[in-house]
Amino acid sequence: MPSVSGPLDTYSSSTPESQPEDGLPTSEQALLTQSMDWQPSLDYQEVSIASLQPGPQYITLMGRIVNFYDAPKPSKRPKTAQGYVKIMVADDTGAMTVRLWYADINWGAKLRLGMLVSIWTVHVSHGSSESLGLAPRAAPLFTSMFPEGERHCHFMIHERSDDGTMFKQPFKAGNMPGLMTLEQFLDGGFHVDECKLMVCVKNIGARKNFTRNSGESSELITVGIFDDTAEATFTLYDSLCSSATTWIPSHTVLLIASPRFRTDRVSRLSLGANTQVHIDPDMADARFVRALSQRLSKKEHVNPPFPSEVFDVDTAETAVVRILFKLSEIDEFARSNPREKVMGYISVIIAGVHIVTNYKRNMLMGTECCGMPIFANSTTEKCRHCGKMSTLRINPRILGNIVDETGQIESGKLIFSNAAWEQLLGRTAEQLVSTPLEVLTYLEHRLMYLRLTLGFGLYLGDDDIGRLAIWTVKM
């Protein structure tokens, strides 16, 4: 367990509320001061959530945040609570509810799903009636604390000391009744009590503002999720939106227990009072979903980079023996030798060119970021989700189907190196985006039905990508 003497773990940055003379926002200054000053003055017993019993007791425990809800209650009275955050904390044995009251520290803006936290409290109660809103059915035991006004209670976030290994086996790692596929859930499984889904993040949308029926302004973020049977969306609202900023498409796995569900044009999941969201659990099902997602993402990527580390282009260029393949022969080779690497040449005809169409659609260049495709008529573009600048490559869909006498390759399925694109188009990507429309039209007509010799490499490896990588183009 991280040391009690390391309370600086609680400090984290957030949107400034006001700027005092020392440079720290008021909320963060209060958090830092409270964390540095607090030291346990009582003998707290270290416990797990499953061993908790209602009643007064000096206890400390650790867990991860699996759900939370910010309920501000502004008050003009000095030194009184301005609201609370209702947090569901889980370890490997169970879950409990924490009602964390605050005055100067805006906890709702600092918390994220999956955060590792420590709690020191002096009383545990049982929320006997869910109608009172004290605790949800999924975590009936709760504690209420006001660290800014109670010296024997404390709440700590472990950001710097969290190595990502603690409390990653929820529901006793494997004993999970109610675990189902996403397809089963959508077909009626959402009626099952304590249903659970193991899904992977596919993409993360941009934050959107909307107005509730009450007239209040709120924000949401929509996360695409999927498993090997179906796809859906997972919507986060208000303070929960910040949790998605650390998730990685095609890598982050979510174990969602008892999600709220509704369907209109698409299937939408969200968090309810009893929902638990466990991020990247350490279990076999999670590893299976992540491996599946990474294979699919490589297959479906709109413009994957050329795998220069896989193929020795210089050796292939100067080889004494150069083999000319037909598309049917490549298909036969790949099926009979799925783990073998091959480099050679193919003689093909370009059956379609769509340079002008993609130029007019502002899709001459493309890439992916945060699981979402990015297109533009420029070599760099900002991701709408993370705000980072992404380097774009020439969109492979400017070429239509590639054919020879034995088969064809669908548009967009070839991976060209930068050198191959320059050899084919007679210009670099930077020059292409600045080329006038009249010249692009001429170039399109020039390439239509042109016979080419392409130097290719193919290696299915362990990922079964199934794409030819083009490293040279010879007219």
Summary of the structure (lengths in Angstrom):
residues: 475
radius of gyration: 27.9
end to end distance: 65.6
largest distance: 86.5
contacts: 1434
relative contact order: 0.09
helix: 23%
strand: 33%
